Amino acid sequence: MPTGTSAHVSARVNAFSYAIRNIVAEARKVEAAGRKVQYLNIGDPIQFGFRTPPHLIEAVDRAMRDGHNGYVASAGIAPARLAVADEYTRRGMPVDPERVVITQGTSEGIELALSVLADPGDEVLVPTPTYPLYTAVLAKIGAKAVPYRTDPDREWQPDIDDIRRKTTSLTRAIVVIDPNNPTGAVYPEATRRALINFAEEAGVTILADEVYGDLGFDGPAPLIGSLAPDAPIISFSSLSKAYLAPGWRTGWLVVGRSPRLDDVLAGIRKMADGRLCSAGPMQYAVAPALDGDRSHQREFAAALKARAEVTTRRLSAIPGMSCVMPKAAFYAMPRVELPEGRTDQDFVLGLLRSQGILCVYGSGFGMPTDQGYFRVVFLAPP
Ligand SMILES: Cc1ncc(COP(=O)(O)O)c(C=O)c1O
């Protein structure tokens, strides 16, 4: 490469976007100009003073001191996989530890599953709004994210008719984020059954993102797979949210017991070999997390419920603003009436520059840019 010529950058970089972090560059400029910024853009409870349960830290500390600092099996250490399988079995989705893979957070599970399920040109149904990693990974592997509607007038529930309309012979999977980021929705059983029926009829795999399952304000949400343990479901979760350890990058994916998923499981395990393993010492916290004291979850969920109520009430009291009350997790998706010709990005950047408050524009989650949606993280003290 001649001096002064830039190295080639692949076209997929242009297709890849992750607004939650991209927008931070704008916030840094505002800070450089001397204004303090409140970061309400990223769902990290640790940054707002919540603490990882001590028994999990002790488990990782002990693992390191006991010398567990080498590579581990690519699918994860046996006690972690067993604890995940037991947890799913207890919660009504019986599964063998052989069908569990310990991953670098939910994120790596998502990437592994999509990479195995979809070829370039294949289609995956993704909710709108969506957690943006799904569209980003699909862009990276050259598959097509096909957006399906969730309805703010029905507490952000999926529109099953829209899902059916958008399904083609190329549809390989449907992403179901329940409880949901960015809307805070938890789907009722009838909706979940309708999604399962759809998947069975259409022959597509459900990718069930259940990372907020234990953070329902009225108690843990059931696993989607508990309604139909033989349906083609791959579930993802992690220690990041409900166990307050997002920086550990430790999670799991569970391939449901349906024999239709046997080849997919083999594909996931084959791909997982290539990255050797997820961080070893952290895996020693999985069994203590799932089998041990969970009292922190009740306190955390109660704190979140109080924040959700303040957020929704105060936002809805502002003229021109509306907000559906979240039922889980730490996100709300309010809507502001935009003046003609303005976009959600204009609003979010204006709020950042004039008030020093950083939210993420709804179009970062796939919403049309003229609808005025934006996401607020309500982890900060009320
Ligand atoms: C819906 C959803 N899925 C996955 C993730 C990624 O989580 P993890 O830290 O487990 O990779 C997040 C993080 O915000 C999320 O909101």
The ligand as a Gaussian input file, in Angstrom:
#p B3LYP/6-31G(d) Opt

LIG

0 1
 C      -32.670000      -6.809000      24.246000
 C      -31.211000      -6.931000      24.498000
 N      -30.567000      -8.014000      24.059000
 C      -29.258000      -8.173000      24.259000
 C      -28.503000      -7.211000      24.904000
 C      -27.030000      -7.432000      25.077000
 O      -26.791000      -7.904000      26.354000
 P      -25.478000      -8.662000      26.813000
 O      -24.757000      -7.733000      27.712000
 O      -25.986000      -9.876000      27.518000
 O      -24.688000      -9.013000      25.608000
 C      -29.120000      -6.066000      25.395000
 C      -28.322000      -5.011000      26.059000
 O      -28.767000      -3.912000      26.279000
 C      -30.505000      -5.923000      25.174000
 O      -31.154000      -4.842000      25.600000

